[in-house]
Amino acid sequence: MSKNSLLKRLQHKWQLKSIRQVLLVLLAFACTGFTVLLIKQPIFDFLGVDMSSGGFWKTVLYLLLVLPLYQVLLLAYGFVFGQFSFFWRKEKKFFQRIGALFIRR
């Protein structure tokens, strides 16, 4: 499988207008992940939480702190790379899914 066909499939799946947009979206995802990797430890150090050993409550704390931070950073990098509208649409879908978990049907 060639790289070009993978990028074309992502372009179609994400409904983007160009391969350039696909590359910018992928760059935003990469920068967001790298930024979270760099800043999560200082945040937990500041809070006095030792994440070297696992545990249920540490995992919950990690999810409660890092997941929202990731979402905010994703929007910020989306803005920097000119793809804010793409990420804003994805964020709205994400929060609708999260909200649906808490709504009884």
C-alpha angles and dihedrals in degrees: 000000000000125000090239093060090050090052091047091052091050090048090054095042094048092040094234125160100228146015087246089063090050090053092048091050091049090048090052091051091049094048092047093052092046092048092051089049090054099044104036095079096050089049092052091044089053090051091047094241118144106212095180091099122045130232138154096261093046090053091050091048090049092052094045093051105032101040095059090041090053091051093050093047091048090057091046093051090043088057093047092051094043095250100106095125091055093051093042090057090049092048092052091052090047093053092045089056092047090048091050089060090063099041117088117225 
